[in-house]
C-alpha cells in the first residue's frame, strides 16, 4: 500500500506541510512458510 504523508503544522506557524509518503506491505504466512528470525526465542 502506498500511503500519503500526514498534514502537520510547521513550527508553530499557521502554515501546513506534509510528512513523507510511506509504503506498507501486507504479508500472509502459511503453515509451510519459513520462520522469521526476528521472532525466534520470544
N, C-alpha and C positions, 0 to 999 in steps of 0.2 A: 504494500500500500504506500502510495506517495502522499504525505501529509503536508499541508501548507503551514507556514510559521504562524505563531500566535501574535495577536496585536498587543503591543506593550507601549506604555508611556515612556517617553525618552527623557531621562534625567530631570525629573521634576517639572519639566515644561509641559505645556498643553499639546505638544506635538506627539504624534504617534509613529511608531516604527513597527517592524515585524522581526520576529526571531527567524532563524534559519529554517529552511524546509527540512523535513526528516523522512526517512523511509523505514517501514516496519515489514517484517516477514512473519507470516503465519506458517508454522511448521507442524505437521501432523505426524506423530510417531506411531508405528505399528508394533506388534509383539516381536517382529523379526528385525526391527531397527537396531543398529549398533548403540551401545551405551554412550552417553555423553560424559566425557572425562571430568568436567567441572563438578558434576553431581555425584561422583563416586565418593564413598566414605561419609556421606551425610546421613 
